[in-house]
Amino acid sequence: MGNIGLITLSKTFSNKKYAEDFLNGKLRFMPLDYYTNLEGDSREDKYEGISSMFQPNFSVFIIDGVELDSSSLAGPILFRESKDAMHIFCMSAFYYKDDGKLFETEEEILNEINKPSKTKLLSFGKISVIIIDINEFIKRIDRVAKEKSIYYKRDFVKYINLKDFHGNIEKPGFIKDLKYKDEVEYRFALKGLGNEPFILDIGDINDIAVIIETDHIDKLSIKSKEE
């Protein structure tokens, strides 16, 4: 994605207790297949965690030397990460692409910032936690994952047109269909933890995060630091 300036991350909750648990440093990582089974939920994603997708029009299937008629397939053939392969903790990102562009007004800067859709976040819940020191937050997660010797990575989610995609996914767990692009998601991922939810305890983060109403999450502004 080029040079990215990550401004902050947010996490939205349907219950204040869950938000308070997060502020206490309890990060609840869910296995990838959790999101494929959320029937009727706005977070449901049947393509979550796929590693390959082969479209019938571009594939030839052969059994014992006999070529099959691929046009009879109802849809693409999918391969997924194994159920215990990855746990993810999803957050919403506020960022800009640092391409050296010069701005004349604060409004121009704000218009360039990529941020999640408030409407989408409200479908997740009415309470959000905003990280006010993003570098310290990431540092704490990095440190605990290293201390526990857990396989760990983090990155932005990339949104692509999966309807027409054919081939291998470069970064399974970090790819979603274009219809989810208004989530502007950033993910933390762990591996090798079975298939149950996992709590990563990074310690109290009340010093670097605050609770706000999700309805106010788009009220982003800029001011100069006080001397």
PAKOL-321178 format. One record per residue (C-alpha): residue number from 1; residue in one letter; x, y, z. Coordinates in steps of 0.02 Angstrom, whole numbers. Layout:
N
<rec NUM a <X Y Z>>,
...
//
This chain:
227
<rec 1 m <0 0 0>>,
<rec 2 g <151 116 -11>>,
<rec 3 n <201 229 132>>,
<rec 4 i <55 229 254>>,
<rec 5 g <31 352 396>>,
<rec 6 l <-73 259 526>>,
<rec 7 i <-162 390 631>>,
<rec 8 t <-261 279 748>>,
<rec 9 l <-362 120 768>>,
<rec 10 s <-535 95 841>>,
<rec 11 k <-634 -53 903>>,
<rec 12 t <-825 -54 907>>,
<rec 13 f <-930 -153 1030>>,
<rec 14 s <-1113 -196 1056>>,
<rec 15 n <-1091 -207 1245>>,
<rec 16 k <-1002 -87 1364>>,
<rec 17 k <-931 -233 1464>>,
<rec 18 y <-839 -293 1308>>,
<rec 19 a <-768 -118 1284>>,
<rec 20 e <-710 -114 1465>>,
<rec 21 d <-629 -285 1446>>,
<rec 22 f <-533 -216 1298>>,
<rec 23 l <-479 -63 1399>>,
<rec 24 n <-417 -184 1531>>,
<rec 25 g <-304 -258 1397>>,
<rec 26 k <-401 -416 1356>>,
<rec 27 l <-392 -435 1167>>,
<rec 28 r <-512 -571 1110>>,
<rec 29 f <-444 -659 955>>,
<rec 30 m <-570 -763 857>>,
<rec 31 p <-532 -908 738>>,
<rec 32 l <-560 -867 555>>,
<rec 33 d <-706 -986 535>>,
<rec 34 y <-803 -889 668>>,
<rec 35 y <-837 -756 535>>,
<rec 36 t <-895 -881 404>>,
<rec 37 n <-1033 -940 521>>,
<rec 38 l <-1109 -774 575>>,
<rec 39 e <-1277 -800 492>>,
<rec 40 g <-1366 -634 466>>,
<rec 41 d <-1227 -533 549>>,
<rec 42 s <-1148 -386 455>>,
<rec 43 r <-976 -461 492>>,
<rec 44 e <-1018 -627 407>>,
<rec 45 d <-894 -668 269>>,
<rec 46 k <-905 -836 179>>,
<rec 47 y <-736 -803 97>>,
<rec 48 e <-644 -772 261>>,
<rec 49 g <-476 -858 267>>,
<rec 50 i <-473 -927 91>>,
<rec 51 s <-300 -967 23>>,
<rec 52 s <-350 -1005 -157>>,
<rec 53 m <-498 -981 -273>>,
<rec 54 f <-517 -1068 -440>>,
<rec 55 q <-652 -1006 -559>>,
<rec 56 p <-737 -1139 -668>>,
<rec 57 n <-706 -1040 -828>>,
<rec 58 f <-518 -1042 -799>>,
<rec 59 s <-495 -1216 -726>>,
<rec 60 v <-480 -1392 -793>>,
<rec 61 f <-522 -1535 -675>>,
<rec 62 i <-461 -1710 -716>>,
<rec 63 i <-501 -1877 -631>>,
<rec 64 d <-398 -2026 -683>>,
<rec 65 g <-359 -1945 -849>>,
<rec 66 v <-539 -1894 -885>>,
<rec 67 e <-568 -1708 -907>>,
<rec 68 l <-727 -1644 -822>>,
<rec 69 d <-846 -1511 -888>>,
<rec 70 s <-804 -1363 -776>>,
<rec 71 s <-955 -1264 -837>>,
<rec 72 s <-1067 -1377 -733>>,
<rec 73 l <-991 -1314 -570>>,
<rec 74 a <-1106 -1203 -466>>,
<rec 75 g <-967 -1085 -417>>,
<rec 76 p <-780 -1066 -385>>,
<rec 77 i <-679 -1199 -294>>,
<rec 78 l <-613 -1129 -129>>,
<rec 79 f <-467 -1182 -21>>,
<rec 80 r <-455 -1114 157>>,
<rec 81 e <-331 -1099 296>>,
<rec 82 s <-357 -1244 418>>,
<rec 83 k <-476 -1207 563>>,
<rec 84 d <-335 -1190 689>>,
<rec 85 a <-219 -1095 572>>,
<rec 86 m <-259 -917 621>>,
<rec 87 h <-345 -811 753>>,
<rec 88 i <-379 -629 715>>,
<rec 89 f <-416 -470 811>>,
<rec 90 c <-499 -342 696>>,
<rec 91 m <-493 -153 714>>,
<rec 92 s <-542 -5 606>>,
<rec 93 a <-403 105 539>>,
<rec 94 f <-385 292 511>>,
<rec 95 y <-238 322 394>>,
<rec 96 y <-169 421 248>>,
<rec 97 k <-51 378 106>>,
<rec 98 d <109 477 124>>,
<rec 99 d <148 529 -54>>,
<rec 100 g <226 697 -13>>,
<rec 101 k <71 795 -63>>,
<rec 102 l <61 972 5>>,
<rec 103 f <-101 1038 80>>,
<rec 104 e <-162 1216 98>>,
<rec 105 t <-306 1187 219>>,
<rec 106 e <-352 1068 360>>,
<rec 107 e <-506 1019 261>>,
<rec 108 e <-397 955 119>>,
<rec 109 i <-301 846 241>>,
<rec 110 l <-459 775 319>>,
<rec 111 n <-528 733 148>>,
<rec 112 e <-372 630 110>>,
<rec 113 i <-386 524 268>>,
<rec 114 n <-455 350 244>>,
<rec 115 k <-576 305 383>>,
<rec 116 p <-712 176 415>>,
<rec 117 s <-894 209 373>>,
<rec 118 k <-989 267 527>>,
<rec 119 t <-1144 176 462>>,
<rec 120 k <-1045 14 452>>,
<rec 121 l <-973 35 626>>,
<rec 122 l <-1146 71 699>>,
<rec 123 s <-1200 -99 633>>,
<rec 124 f <-1064 -172 747>>,
<rec 125 g <-1116 -75 902>>,
<rec 126 k <-1147 94 984>>,
<rec 127 i <-987 98 1087>>,
<rec 128 s <-811 120 1017>>,
<rec 129 v <-638 129 1092>>,
<rec 130 i <-515 247 1010>>,
<rec 131 i <-328 221 1032>>,
<rec 132 i <-246 387 1071>>,
<rec 133 d <-65 325 1066>>,
<rec 134 i <-57 205 919>>,
<rec 135 n <131 174 929>>,
<rec 136 e <122 123 1112>>,
<rec 137 f <-30 12 1081>>,
<rec 138 i <56 -84 941>>,
<rec 139 k <217 -95 1042>>,
<rec 140 r <126 -179 1186>>,
<rec 141 i <46 -309 1073>>,
<rec 142 d <212 -342 985>>,
<rec 143 r <300 -365 1153>>,
<rec 144 v <173 -485 1230>>,
<rec 145 a <163 -593 1072>>,
<rec 146 k <353 -604 1071>>,
<rec 147 e <361 -646 1257>>,
<rec 148 k <235 -787 1233>>,
<rec 149 s <326 -850 1077>>,
<rec 150 i <165 -845 976>>,
<rec 151 y <175 -837 787>>,
<rec 152 y <108 -664 752>>,
<rec 153 k <85 -537 614>>,
<rec 154 r <-14 -378 584>>,
<rec 155 d <-62 -278 432>>,
<rec 156 f <-200 -185 340>>,
<rec 157 v <-334 -289 255>>,
<rec 158 k <-326 -276 66>>,
<rec 159 y <-492 -269 -27>>,
<rec 160 i <-504 -352 -197>>,
<rec 161 n <-641 -410 -316>>,
<rec 162 l <-660 -591 -262>>,
<rec 163 k <-806 -618 -380>>,
<rec 164 d <-685 -630 -526>>,
<rec 165 f <-527 -682 -432>>,
<rec 166 h <-436 -838 -491>>,
<rec 167 g <-278 -909 -413>>,
<rec 168 n <-187 -909 -246>>,
<rec 169 i <-213 -778 -111>>,
<rec 170 e <-49 -692 -69>>,
<rec 171 k <-93 -659 115>>,
<rec 172 p <-233 -771 179>>,
<rec 173 g <-326 -689 323>>,
<rec 174 f <-283 -515 259>>,
<rec 175 i <-389 -515 101>>,
<rec 176 k <-574 -472 91>>,
<rec 177 d <-699 -437 -47>>,
<rec 178 l <-727 -258 -107>>,
<rec 179 k <-900 -254 -28>>,
<rec 180 y <-815 -241 143>>,
<rec 181 k <-699 -97 98>>,
<rec 182 d <-796 30 202>>,
<rec 183 e <-734 -63 358>>,
<rec 184 v <-554 0 325>>,
<rec 185 e <-488 -143 431>>,
<rec 186 y <-321 -173 515>>,
<rec 187 r <-289 -347 586>>,
<rec 188 f <-180 -431 714>>,
<rec 189 a <-160 -619 684>>,
<rec 190 l <-96 -763 789>>,
<rec 191 k <-65 -943 736>>,
<rec 192 g <-65 -1116 813>>,
<rec 193 l <-195 -1088 951>>,
<rec 194 g <-326 -1221 915>>,
<rec 195 n <-503 -1172 865>>,
<rec 196 e <-570 -1085 1020>>,
<rec 197 p <-570 -897 1056>>,
<rec 198 f <-404 -838 1130>>,
<rec 199 i <-374 -692 1249>>,
<rec 200 l <-209 -601 1230>>,
<rec 201 d <-182 -498 1388>>,
<rec 202 i <-74 -345 1352>>,
<rec 203 g <-114 -258 1516>>,
<rec 204 d <-221 -106 1555>>,
<rec 205 i <-232 18 1409>>,
<rec 206 n <-340 151 1492>>,
<rec 207 d <-188 267 1482>>,
<rec 208 i <-185 258 1291>>,
<rec 209 a <-369 233 1243>>,
<rec 210 v <-541 307 1275>>,
<rec 211 i <-723 255 1254>>,
<rec 212 i <-834 360 1140>>,
<rec 213 e <-1005 341 1061>>,
<rec 214 t <-988 262 889>>,
<rec 215 d <-1104 397 823>>,
<rec 216 h <-964 524 854>>,
<rec 217 i <-824 425 775>>,
<rec 218 d <-821 526 613>>,
<rec 219 k <-792 692 703>>,
<rec 220 l <-608 699 659>>,
<rec 221 s <-518 865 669>>,
<rec 222 i <-341 934 678>>,
<rec 223 k <-256 1053 795>>,
<rec 224 s <-77 1104 826>>,
<rec 225 k <13 1037 978>>,
<rec 226 e <25 1160 1119>>,
<rec 227 e <197 1232 1146>>,
//
